[in-house]
Amino acid sequence: MQLLMNGLSMNRLQSIFLKGLFTLLPLALTIYILISVIEFMDNFLGSFLQTVLGEESYVKGFGFLLTVALIFILGLALESFFVARALKALERGLINVPFIKTIYSPLRDLMNLFSKAKDSGMKSVVLVKFGEGKHALGIVTRESLHDLPEVHTQVSDHRAVYFPLSYGVGGITLLIPKTNLSPLNMPIEKAMSLAITGWVLTESPTANDKWKG
C-alpha cells in the first residue's frame, strides 16, 4: 500500500478519488430515492393492513403492492365518464376551500403538466432569442393563454416558457413572443440535463444523444 501511495502523486490520488465519488454519488442517490419512494408507498397503507391482518400476518411490501393496485384501479375507474365527472365535482369543492386550494391546485396543475404534455403538444424545447447574439434554452409549458383573459388581451402572441436554473435550484417562467422562439427537435430530458449541469460536457455524445436544431 505504501509503495502504491509513493508511486502516485497527490493530484493523481485526488483525481482517482473524485472519479470514484462522482460515479458512486448518482447511483447511491438514485437508489436512495427509489427506496424512499417504495417505503413511502408501503407505509401509506401498511399501517392499515397491519391493523386488519395483525402484525404477525403482515409481510413488508404488502402496503406497496396494495397502493400500486389502488392507483391502477383509480386510473381504470377514471376512464368512466361518471367517475371522471364526480372527480371534477370533488376538485371544484376542494378549490373553494382557501387553505386546501393553495396546496391542491399547484400540485394538480403540476401533475396535469406531465400527464397531458404529449397529448396537448406542450413541453416542447425552444431556443429563445433575447437580443443580438444572446439565446437561452427553454421549455414551452403553455401554448395558449385564452383561459387567462386578463393576460391574453395584452400578450396574445406570447408563450409561457420555463427556464430551469443550473444544479436543480428551481427555475423561472417568462411570457415570450412567439416570434422569438425557435423550436428544437430535442428531448425534454436532454434540455433539463443541460440546464441542471450548467451545460458542462460530462460525457462523449453518442448516436442516441444527437438532436437537430
N, C-alpha and C positions, 0 to 999 in steps of 0.2 A: 504493500500500500504506500509506504514511504517513497519507494522508487517511482511509483506512478505519480505521486504528488510532485516529486522533484523534476519529473520529465515534462510536466505541464505548467505553463505559465499561469499566473493568476487570472489574466484576461481570458485564457482558454478555458479555465475552470468555470469562470463566471458565465461564459458563453454556453458551455455544456449544461450548466445548472438551469439557466434561463430557457434553453431549448426544451429541457425536460419539464420545467414548470409550465411553460406555455402550451405544451402538448397535453399535460395532465389536467390543467385547470378547466378547460372547456368540457372535457369528458366528465370530470368529477362534478361540475356544476350541473351538467345535463342530467346525469344520473340522480343527483340530489333532488332536482326539481321534479323529475318523473316519480321518484319515490314519495316525495311530499304530496304530489297530486293524488297518487294512489292511496296513500294513508288518509288524506282528507276525505276522499270518496268512500273509503272503507269505514271511517269513523262517522260519516254523515248518517248512515243507517245502522251502523254497527251496534250502537248503544241500544237502539230499539230491538234489534234481533237478539241481543243478549238478554234483554228483559223477557222477550217472548219465548225464546228457546232455552234460556238458562245459560250461565257461563260455562257449564260443563259441556253442553252440546254445541256451543258456538265455536266455529272454526274461523280463524282470522282470514279475511278475504271474502267472506260471505257478504259483508256490507258493500264492498266494492262491486261485486257481481250484481247484487240487487240494485245498486244505484245505476249501473250501466243499463240493466234491463228496464228500469223505470224511465230512463232518458229515452231509450228506444221506443218504449210503449207510448210515451208522451208525443214523440215525433210522429209516430204512426197515427195517433189519435188526432193530431193537428191536420192530418190530411182530410179529415171530415169537415165539411162546411159548417156544421152546427157547433162543433168543438172550437173551431177557429173563431167563430162569432162570439162564443162565450168567453174565450180568452181576451178578445178585443174589448168586450164589456168590462172584464175584470181590470184590464190595463187602464181603461178610462177612469175607473173608480180609484185606482191607485194614484194616478196622476193628479187627481183632485185633492189628495191629501198632501199638504205642503211639505212636511218633513220627508215623507216617503218619496215624493216626486223628485226631490233633489238627489236621492240615491238611485231610485229605479230608472228614471228617464235616461241619464247618461249611460248607465250600463246597458239598457235596452238598445240605445242608438249605436253603441259600440258593437254589440253582437250583431245587429242588423247590417252594419257596415261590412263585417266579414262574411256573413251568411248570404248576403244578396249582391256581393260585389260582382260576381261573374254574370249574374242574370241582368243586372242593371247597367252593365258596361262601365261601372265605376272602378276606381283604383287603377287607372292607367298611369304609367310613368311618363313624365314630360320633362323637357328641358325648358326652363323658364329664363327668358331674356330680361335682365334688369337694366341694362344700359349697354353702351358700346363696348363690346368685348367682355361683358360680365354675364355669366349664366349660373344657374343653380339647378340641381336635380330635385324634382318634386313629385308628389303623388296626388293625382286628382281624386278627391273624395266626394265631390258633388258636382254634377254636370249642370244642374238646374237649380234656380233659386225661386221658382214660381210659388212654392209654399211659404215663402217669406216675402210677402208683397212690399213691406216697408223697405226691404233691402233691394228687391228685384227692380223696383221702379228707378233706382239710382245706378245700379250696376247690372243691368240685364244681360250684358255680353261677357260677364265675368264667370270664372270657375273657381271653386274652392280648392286650393292646392295646399297640401300638407308637406312641411319641410321637417323631416326628422333631424334632431341635433346629434352631434357625434357622441359616441360612447354611451348611447342609450339614456341620455339625461332629459328626454322629453322631445318637444318639437313645437313648431308654430304653424298656424294655418292662416293663409292670406288669400284674399279675393283678387285674382289676377285676370286681366283682359285675355280673351281667347286668342287674340292676335299675337300675344307674347308667348304662347305655348306651342312647343314643337313636340308632337307625340314621338315616343321612342318604343321600339319593339324590344323592351327589356322586362324580364320578370320582376314582380314586386319584391321578391326575396333578394334579388341582386341589388336593387336600389336601396333597400333597407340595410343590407350588408355594407354597401359602400358608405352610407351615411354614418352607421354606427362605428365603423373603423376609421372614420375621417379620411376615406379614400386611400388608405395605406395599402399598398400591394402586399398581400400576405401569402399568396401562392401563385404559381405559374398558371396562366389561363389554359383551359382545355377546350376541346371541341364543344362540350356541353355548356361552357360558360359564355360562348360567343353570342353577341347580340348585335343587331343592326340599328343604327340611328336613322 
